[in-house]
Amino acid sequence: MSFRKTLLAATILALPLAAQAQPVTGLYIAGAVGANWQSNATANVTLLGDSVSMRSTSSIGWLALASAGWGVGNGLRLEAEVNYRSNDTDDVRVSVNGLGLASFNRTGYVSTMGVMGNVLYDIGLTQRWPVYFTVGGGIGYAWTRYDNVGTTLAVDNTVLRANNTNGGFAWQLIAGMGIPVAAVPGLAITLEYRYFQTVDVSVDVTASNPRIGTVGGNANVQNQNQS
């Protein structure tokens, strides 16, 4: 094979990679699924004159999101995102007036749905790197639901539950990397880390048993997630 033919073949093979390395320009869509870790949440309420603290720990949950955006062409991207994350209750610890009490029958889950506006910047596309990196963040609004998060006290079978759905301001930080797929121009596989937090969530805490009936109070709990 002549030098000219060899050079031509090498150029043809390199063209798809060069096309993939260009910054995103114009409209794009994206989707993702992954694991979600929710930070422990503590609800402190006063019930019948007693100070009750209920600390819940969630198991590893899941996250799904979809987004559509616009690439400026220099690595900067602006996008709108819808996300949903859910975590089951793994453990609930209760203390009354500072005294820890044994409990059983943990129940419930916590879910959050958010609508976000993100600003992202891709690093490395203009340098023709095989892998590029993304940093960014976003703000928006999210609705968080506590669904029967609670436990049953072993001492007298009192059932404690936290319930409510409310919305408020949310924000997130995003960092990740992408690998362009040379065989499909415009397609990339990405791996991202997201820290997502909302304003404190207001939950209604109730305690029920045949002796006292049902009493309740309100508490604010934190909602912090890592995905």
ZAMIMAR-395701 format. One record per residue (C-alpha): x, y, z; residue in three letters. Coordinates in steps of 0.1 Angstrom, whole numbers, plus 5000, padded with zeros to 4 digits. Example, Ala and Ser with C-alpha at 12.3 -4.5 7.8 and 13.67 -1.06 7.14 Angstrom:
<pt><X>5123</X><Y>4955</Y><Z>5078</Z><res>ALA</res></pt>
<pt><X>5137</X><Y>4989</Y><Z>5071</Z><res>SER</res></pt>
***
This chain:
<pt><X>5000</X><Y>5000</Y><Z>5000</Z><res>MET</res></pt>
<pt><X>5013</X><Y>5034</Y><Z>4990</Z><res>SER</res></pt>
<pt><X>5020</X><Y>5062</Y><Z>5016</Z><res>PHE</res></pt>
<pt><X>4991</X><Y>5082</Y><Z>5001</Z><res>ARG</res></pt>
<pt><X>4966</X><Y>5053</Y><Z>5005</Z><res>LYS</res></pt>
<pt><X>4978</X><Y>5046</Y><Z>5040</Z><res>THR</res></pt>
<pt><X>4973</X><Y>5083</Y><Z>5049</Z><res>LEU</res></pt>
<pt><X>4939</X><Y>5083</Y><Z>5033</Z><res>LEU</res></pt>
<pt><X>4928</X><Y>5052</Y><Z>5053</Z><res>ALA</res></pt>
<pt><X>4941</X><Y>5066</Y><Z>5085</Z><res>ALA</res></pt>
<pt><X>4922</X><Y>5099</Y><Z>5079</Z><res>THR</res></pt>
<pt><X>4889</X><Y>5080</Y><Z>5072</Z><res>ILE</res></pt>
<pt><X>4893</X><Y>5060</Y><Z>5104</Z><res>LEU</res></pt>
<pt><X>4899</X><Y>5092</Y><Z>5124</Z><res>ALA</res></pt>
<pt><X>4870</X><Y>5111</Y><Z>5110</Z><res>LEU</res></pt>
<pt><X>4843</X><Y>5095</Y><Z>5133</Z><res>PRO</res></pt>
<pt><X>4864</X><Y>5102</Y><Z>5164</Z><res>LEU</res></pt>
<pt><X>4870</X><Y>5138</Y><Z>5153</Z><res>ALA</res></pt>
<pt><X>4832</X><Y>5143</Y><Z>5148</Z><res>ALA</res></pt>
<pt><X>4825</X><Y>5129</Y><Z>5183</Z><res>GLN</res></pt>
<pt><X>4849</X><Y>5153</Y><Z>5199</Z><res>ALA</res></pt>
<pt><X>4830</X><Y>5184</Y><Z>5190</Z><res>GLN</res></pt>
<pt><X>4812</X><Y>5203</Y><Z>5218</Z><res>PRO</res></pt>
<pt><X>4774</X><Y>5199</Y><Z>5219</Z><res>VAL</res></pt>
<pt><X>4758</X><Y>5225</Y><Z>5197</Z><res>THR</res></pt>
<pt><X>4720</X><Y>5229</Y><Z>5196</Z><res>GLY</res></pt>
<pt><X>4692</X><Y>5207</Y><Z>5210</Z><res>LEU</res></pt>
<pt><X>4700</X><Y>5175</Y><Z>5229</Z><res>TYR</res></pt>
<pt><X>4682</X><Y>5150</Y><Z>5251</Z><res>ILE</res></pt>
<pt><X>4696</X><Y>5128</Y><Z>5279</Z><res>ALA</res></pt>
<pt><X>4684</X><Y>5102</Y><Z>5304</Z><res>GLY</res></pt>
<pt><X>4699</X><Y>5083</Y><Z>5333</Z><res>ALA</res></pt>
<pt><X>4692</X><Y>5058</Y><Z>5360</Z><res>VAL</res></pt>
<pt><X>4713</X><Y>5051</Y><Z>5391</Z><res>GLY</res></pt>
<pt><X>4716</X><Y>5044</Y><Z>5428</Z><res>ALA</res></pt>
<pt><X>4705</X><Y>5070</Y><Z>5454</Z><res>ASN</res></pt>
<pt><X>4718</X><Y>5073</Y><Z>5490</Z><res>TRP</res></pt>
<pt><X>4696</X><Y>5094</Y><Z>5513</Z><res>GLN</res></pt>
<pt><X>4711</X><Y>5109</Y><Z>5545</Z><res>SER</res></pt>
<pt><X>4697</X><Y>5100</Y><Z>5579</Z><res>ASN</res></pt>
<pt><X>4667</X><Y>5121</Y><Z>5590</Z><res>ALA</res></pt>
<pt><X>4657</X><Y>5130</Y><Z>5625</Z><res>THR</res></pt>
<pt><X>4623</X><Y>5142</Y><Z>5635</Z><res>ALA</res></pt>
<pt><X>4620</X><Y>5158</Y><Z>5670</Z><res>ASN</res></pt>
<pt><X>4585</X><Y>5163</Y><Z>5684</Z><res>VAL</res></pt>
<pt><X>4567</X><Y>5168</Y><Z>5717</Z><res>THR</res></pt>
<pt><X>4540</X><Y>5142</Y><Z>5723</Z><res>LEU</res></pt>
<pt><X>4519</X><Y>5143</Y><Z>5755</Z><res>LEU</res></pt>
<pt><X>4546</X><Y>5164</Y><Z>5772</Z><res>GLY</res></pt>
<pt><X>4574</X><Y>5140</Y><Z>5763</Z><res>ASP</res></pt>
<pt><X>4603</X><Y>5148</Y><Z>5739</Z><res>SER</res></pt>
<pt><X>4603</X><Y>5122</Y><Z>5712</Z><res>VAL</res></pt>
<pt><X>4631</X><Y>5118</Y><Z>5687</Z><res>SER</res></pt>
<pt><X>4627</X><Y>5095</Y><Z>5657</Z><res>MET</res></pt>
<pt><X>4658</X><Y>5089</Y><Z>5636</Z><res>ARG</res></pt>
<pt><X>4653</X><Y>5070</Y><Z>5603</Z><res>SER</res></pt>
<pt><X>4679</X><Y>5054</Y><Z>5581</Z><res>THR</res></pt>
<pt><X>4672</X><Y>5046</Y><Z>5545</Z><res>SER</res></pt>
<pt><X>4684</X><Y>5017</Y><Z>5524</Z><res>SER</res></pt>
<pt><X>4700</X><Y>5023</Y><Z>5490</Z><res>ILE</res></pt>
<pt><X>4674</X><Y>5035</Y><Z>5466</Z><res>GLY</res></pt>
<pt><X>4671</X><Y>5044</Y><Z>5430</Z><res>TRP</res></pt>
<pt><X>4671</X><Y>5075</Y><Z>5408</Z><res>LEU</res></pt>
<pt><X>4657</X><Y>5082</Y><Z>5373</Z><res>ALA</res></pt>
<pt><X>4659</X><Y>5114</Y><Z>5353</Z><res>LEU</res></pt>
<pt><X>4654</X><Y>5129</Y><Z>5319</Z><res>ALA</res></pt>
<pt><X>4665</X><Y>5162</Y><Z>5305</Z><res>SER</res></pt>
<pt><X>4665</X><Y>5183</Y><Z>5274</Z><res>ALA</res></pt>
<pt><X>4689</X><Y>5211</Y><Z>5268</Z><res>GLY</res></pt>
<pt><X>4708</X><Y>5234</Y><Z>5244</Z><res>TRP</res></pt>
<pt><X>4745</X><Y>5233</Y><Z>5237</Z><res>GLY</res></pt>
<pt><X>4761</X><Y>5267</Y><Z>5231</Z><res>VAL</res></pt>
<pt><X>4790</X><Y>5252</Y><Z>5212</Z><res>GLY</res></pt>
<pt><X>4818</X><Y>5261</Y><Z>5234</Z><res>ASN</res></pt>
<pt><X>4813</X><Y>5234</Y><Z>5261</Z><res>GLY</res></pt>
<pt><X>4785</X><Y>5253</Y><Z>5279</Z><res>LEU</res></pt>
<pt><X>4751</X><Y>5236</Y><Z>5281</Z><res>ARG</res></pt>
<pt><X>4717</X><Y>5248</Y><Z>5296</Z><res>LEU</res></pt>
<pt><X>4691</X><Y>5222</Y><Z>5303</Z><res>GLU</res></pt>
<pt><X>4658</X><Y>5215</Y><Z>5320</Z><res>ALA</res></pt>
<pt><X>4656</X><Y>5183</Y><Z>5340</Z><res>GLU</res></pt>
<pt><X>4629</X><Y>5161</Y><Z>5357</Z><res>VAL</res></pt>
<pt><X>4640</X><Y>5136</Y><Z>5383</Z><res>ASN</res></pt>
<pt><X>4626</X><Y>5111</Y><Z>5407</Z><res>TYR</res></pt>
<pt><X>4643</X><Y>5093</Y><Z>5435</Z><res>ARG</res></pt>
<pt><X>4630</X><Y>5068</Y><Z>5461</Z><res>SER</res></pt>
<pt><X>4644</X><Y>5051</Y><Z>5492</Z><res>ASN</res></pt>
<pt><X>4628</X><Y>5025</Y><Z>5515</Z><res>ASP</res></pt>
<pt><X>4632</X><Y>5028</Y><Z>5553</Z><res>THR</res></pt>
<pt><X>4659</X><Y>5005</Y><Z>5566</Z><res>ASP</res></pt>
<pt><X>4660</X><Y>5013</Y><Z>5603</Z><res>ASP</res></pt>
<pt><X>4642</X><Y>5036</Y><Z>5628</Z><res>VAL</res></pt>
<pt><X>4656</X><Y>5045</Y><Z>5662</Z><res>ARG</res></pt>
<pt><X>4634</X><Y>5062</Y><Z>5689</Z><res>VAL</res></pt>
<pt><X>4643</X><Y>5079</Y><Z>5721</Z><res>SER</res></pt>
<pt><X>4619</X><Y>5095</Y><Z>5746</Z><res>VAL</res></pt>
<pt><X>4632</X><Y>5121</Y><Z>5769</Z><res>ASN</res></pt>
<pt><X>4667</X><Y>5111</Y><Z>5759</Z><res>GLY</res></pt>
<pt><X>4662</X><Y>5074</Y><Z>5767</Z><res>LEU</res></pt>
<pt><X>4666</X><Y>5050</Y><Z>5737</Z><res>GLY</res></pt>
<pt><X>4637</X><Y>5025</Y><Z>5733</Z><res>LEU</res></pt>
<pt><X>4637</X><Y>4992</Y><Z>5714</Z><res>ALA</res></pt>
<pt><X>4615</X><Y>4990</Y><Z>5684</Z><res>SER</res></pt>
<pt><X>4605</X><Y>4967</Y><Z>5656</Z><res>PHE</res></pt>
<pt><X>4585</X><Y>4966</Y><Z>5623</Z><res>ASN</res></pt>
<pt><X>4602</X><Y>4994</Y><Z>5603</Z><res>ARG</res></pt>
<pt><X>4580</X><Y>5007</Y><Z>5575</Z><res>THR</res></pt>
<pt><X>4577</X><Y>5033</Y><Z>5549</Z><res>GLY</res></pt>
<pt><X>4597</X><Y>5051</Y><Z>5522</Z><res>TYR</res></pt>
<pt><X>4607</X><Y>5086</Y><Z>5511</Z><res>VAL</res></pt>
<pt><X>4604</X><Y>5098</Y><Z>5476</Z><res>SER</res></pt>
<pt><X>4613</X><Y>5131</Y><Z>5459</Z><res>THR</res></pt>
<pt><X>4603</X><Y>5144</Y><Z>5425</Z><res>MET</res></pt>
<pt><X>4621</X><Y>5175</Y><Z>5412</Z><res>GLY</res></pt>
<pt><X>4621</X><Y>5199</Y><Z>5383</Z><res>VAL</res></pt>
<pt><X>4655</X><Y>5216</Y><Z>5378</Z><res>MET</res></pt>
<pt><X>4672</X><Y>5241</Y><Z>5356</Z><res>GLY</res></pt>
<pt><X>4709</X><Y>5232</Y><Z>5352</Z><res>ASN</res></pt>
<pt><X>4740</X><Y>5249</Y><Z>5339</Z><res>VAL</res></pt>
<pt><X>4768</X><Y>5225</Y><Z>5327</Z><res>LEU</res></pt>
<pt><X>4802</X><Y>5228</Y><Z>5312</Z><res>TYR</res></pt>
<pt><X>4820</X><Y>5200</Y><Z>5293</Z><res>ASP</res></pt>
<pt><X>4858</X><Y>5200</Y><Z>5296</Z><res>ILE</res></pt>
<pt><X>4880</X><Y>5183</Y><Z>5271</Z><res>GLY</res></pt>
<pt><X>4858</X><Y>5182</Y><Z>5240</Z><res>LEU</res></pt>
<pt><X>4877</X><Y>5209</Y><Z>5222</Z><res>THR</res></pt>
<pt><X>4910</X><Y>5192</Y><Z>5229</Z><res>GLN</res></pt>
<pt><X>4898</X><Y>5160</Y><Z>5212</Z><res>ARG</res></pt>
<pt><X>4902</X><Y>5140</Y><Z>5244</Z><res>TRP</res></pt>
<pt><X>4887</X><Y>5105</Y><Z>5242</Z><res>PRO</res></pt>
<pt><X>4870</X><Y>5112</Y><Z>5275</Z><res>VAL</res></pt>
<pt><X>4855</X><Y>5145</Y><Z>5286</Z><res>TYR</res></pt>
<pt><X>4845</X><Y>5158</Y><Z>5320</Z><res>PHE</res></pt>
<pt><X>4814</X><Y>5177</Y><Z>5331</Z><res>THR</res></pt>
<pt><X>4809</X><Y>5200</Y><Z>5360</Z><res>VAL</res></pt>
<pt><X>4778</X><Y>5220</Y><Z>5369</Z><res>GLY</res></pt>
<pt><X>4748</X><Y>5226</Y><Z>5391</Z><res>GLY</res></pt>
<pt><X>4712</X><Y>5234</Y><Z>5391</Z><res>GLY</res></pt>
<pt><X>4683</X><Y>5249</Y><Z>5411</Z><res>ILE</res></pt>
<pt><X>4646</X><Y>5241</Y><Z>5410</Z><res>GLY</res></pt>
<pt><X>4616</X><Y>5229</Y><Z>5429</Z><res>TYR</res></pt>
<pt><X>4610</X><Y>5195</Y><Z>5444</Z><res>ALA</res></pt>
<pt><X>4581</X><Y>5176</Y><Z>5461</Z><res>TRP</res></pt>
<pt><X>4591</X><Y>5152</Y><Z>5489</Z><res>THR</res></pt>
<pt><X>4568</X><Y>5125</Y><Z>5503</Z><res>ARG</res></pt>
<pt><X>4571</X><Y>5107</Y><Z>5536</Z><res>TYR</res></pt>
<pt><X>4549</X><Y>5076</Y><Z>5534</Z><res>ASP</res></pt>
<pt><X>4544</X><Y>5058</Y><Z>5567</Z><res>ASN</res></pt>
<pt><X>4580</X><Y>5061</Y><Z>5578</Z><res>VAL</res></pt>
<pt><X>4581</X><Y>5047</Y><Z>5613</Z><res>GLY</res></pt>
<pt><X>4583</X><Y>5018</Y><Z>5637</Z><res>THR</res></pt>
<pt><X>4566</X><Y>5001</Y><Z>5666</Z><res>THR</res></pt>
<pt><X>4579</X><Y>5005</Y><Z>5702</Z><res>LEU</res></pt>
<pt><X>4586</X><Y>4972</Y><Z>5719</Z><res>ALA</res></pt>
<pt><X>4577</X><Y>4985</Y><Z>5754</Z><res>VAL</res></pt>
<pt><X>4540</X><Y>4991</Y><Z>5747</Z><res>ASP</res></pt>
<pt><X>4534</X><Y>4985</Y><Z>5710</Z><res>ASN</res></pt>
<pt><X>4530</X><Y>5023</Y><Z>5703</Z><res>THR</res></pt>
<pt><X>4531</X><Y>5028</Y><Z>5666</Z><res>VAL</res></pt>
<pt><X>4550</X><Y>5059</Y><Z>5654</Z><res>LEU</res></pt>
<pt><X>4546</X><Y>5071</Y><Z>5619</Z><res>ARG</res></pt>
<pt><X>4558</X><Y>5101</Y><Z>5598</Z><res>ALA</res></pt>
<pt><X>4537</X><Y>5112</Y><Z>5568</Z><res>ASN</res></pt>
<pt><X>4533</X><Y>5142</Y><Z>5546</Z><res>ASN</res></pt>
<pt><X>4540</X><Y>5156</Y><Z>5511</Z><res>THR</res></pt>
<pt><X>4553</X><Y>5191</Y><Z>5506</Z><res>ASN</res></pt>
<pt><X>4574</X><Y>5210</Y><Z>5481</Z><res>GLY</res></pt>
<pt><X>4601</X><Y>5237</Y><Z>5482</Z><res>GLY</res></pt>
<pt><X>4634</X><Y>5249</Y><Z>5468</Z><res>PHE</res></pt>
<pt><X>4659</X><Y>5224</Y><Z>5456</Z><res>ALA</res></pt>
<pt><X>4695</X><Y>5226</Y><Z>5444</Z><res>TRP</res></pt>
<pt><X>4722</X><Y>5201</Y><Z>5431</Z><res>GLN</res></pt>
<pt><X>4758</X><Y>5199</Y><Z>5422</Z><res>LEU</res></pt>
<pt><X>4769</X><Y>5177</Y><Z>5393</Z><res>ILE</res></pt>
<pt><X>4803</X><Y>5162</Y><Z>5383</Z><res>ALA</res></pt>
<pt><X>4809</X><Y>5134</Y><Z>5358</Z><res>GLY</res></pt>
<pt><X>4826</X><Y>5121</Y><Z>5327</Z><res>MET</res></pt>
<pt><X>4815</X><Y>5111</Y><Z>5292</Z><res>GLY</res></pt>
<pt><X>4827</X><Y>5087</Y><Z>5266</Z><res>ILE</res></pt>
<pt><X>4816</X><Y>5095</Y><Z>5230</Z><res>PRO</res></pt>
<pt><X>4804</X><Y>5065</Y><Z>5210</Z><res>VAL</res></pt>
<pt><X>4824</X><Y>5067</Y><Z>5178</Z><res>ALA</res></pt>
<pt><X>4800</X><Y>5044</Y><Z>5159</Z><res>ALA</res></pt>
<pt><X>4770</X><Y>5066</Y><Z>5166</Z><res>VAL</res></pt>
<pt><X>4777</X><Y>5103</Y><Z>5161</Z><res>PRO</res></pt>
<pt><X>4761</X><Y>5125</Y><Z>5188</Z><res>GLY</res></pt>
<pt><X>4758</X><Y>5097</Y><Z>5213</Z><res>LEU</res></pt>
<pt><X>4778</X><Y>5095</Y><Z>5245</Z><res>ALA</res></pt>
<pt><X>4778</X><Y>5073</Y><Z>5276</Z><res>ILE</res></pt>
<pt><X>4781</X><Y>5092</Y><Z>5308</Z><res>THR</res></pt>
<pt><X>4788</X><Y>5085</Y><Z>5345</Z><res>LEU</res></pt>
<pt><X>4778</X><Y>5112</Y><Z>5369</Z><res>GLU</res></pt>
<pt><X>4778</X><Y>5120</Y><Z>5406</Z><res>TYR</res></pt>
<pt><X>4750</X><Y>5143</Y><Z>5419</Z><res>ARG</res></pt>
<pt><X>4745</X><Y>5159</Y><Z>5453</Z><res>TYR</res></pt>
<pt><X>4708</X><Y>5169</Y><Z>5457</Z><res>PHE</res></pt>
<pt><X>4692</X><Y>5188</Y><Z>5486</Z><res>GLN</res></pt>
<pt><X>4659</X><Y>5204</Y><Z>5493</Z><res>THR</res></pt>
<pt><X>4647</X><Y>5227</Y><Z>5520</Z><res>VAL</res></pt>
<pt><X>4638</X><Y>5210</Y><Z>5552</Z><res>ASP</res></pt>
<pt><X>4607</X><Y>5188</Y><Z>5548</Z><res>VAL</res></pt>
<pt><X>4577</X><Y>5192</Y><Z>5572</Z><res>SER</res></pt>
<pt><X>4564</X><Y>5159</Y><Z>5584</Z><res>VAL</res></pt>
<pt><X>4534</X><Y>5150</Y><Z>5606</Z><res>ASP</res></pt>
<pt><X>4545</X><Y>5125</Y><Z>5633</Z><res>VAL</res></pt>
<pt><X>4518</X><Y>5104</Y><Z>5651</Z><res>THR</res></pt>
<pt><X>4519</X><Y>5080</Y><Z>5680</Z><res>ALA</res></pt>
<pt><X>4490</X><Y>5055</Y><Z>5683</Z><res>SER</res></pt>
<pt><X>4481</X><Y>5028</Y><Z>5708</Z><res>ASN</res></pt>
<pt><X>4448</X><Y>5017</Y><Z>5725</Z><res>PRO</res></pt>
<pt><X>4458</X><Y>5035</Y><Z>5758</Z><res>ARG</res></pt>
<pt><X>4464</X><Y>5070</Y><Z>5744</Z><res>ILE</res></pt>
<pt><X>4446</X><Y>5068</Y><Z>5711</Z><res>GLY</res></pt>
<pt><X>4464</X><Y>5089</Y><Z>5685</Z><res>THR</res></pt>
<pt><X>4484</X><Y>5120</Y><Z>5692</Z><res>VAL</res></pt>
<pt><X>4505</X><Y>5140</Y><Z>5668</Z><res>GLY</res></pt>
<pt><X>4530</X><Y>5167</Y><Z>5662</Z><res>GLY</res></pt>
<pt><X>4550</X><Y>5183</Y><Z>5635</Z><res>ASN</res></pt>
<pt><X>4587</X><Y>5182</Y><Z>5628</Z><res>ALA</res></pt>
<pt><X>4612</X><Y>5195</Y><Z>5601</Z><res>ASN</res></pt>
<pt><X>4637</X><Y>5169</Y><Z>5587</Z><res>VAL</res></pt>
<pt><X>4665</X><Y>5173</Y><Z>5563</Z><res>GLN</res></pt>
<pt><X>4665</X><Y>5159</Y><Z>5528</Z><res>ASN</res></pt>
<pt><X>4700</X><Y>5153</Y><Z>5514</Z><res>GLN</res></pt>
<pt><X>4708</X><Y>5128</Y><Z>5486</Z><res>ASN</res></pt>
<pt><X>4738</X><Y>5115</Y><Z>5468</Z><res>GLN</res></pt>
<pt><X>4734</X><Y>5097</Y><Z>5435</Z><res>SER</res></pt>
***
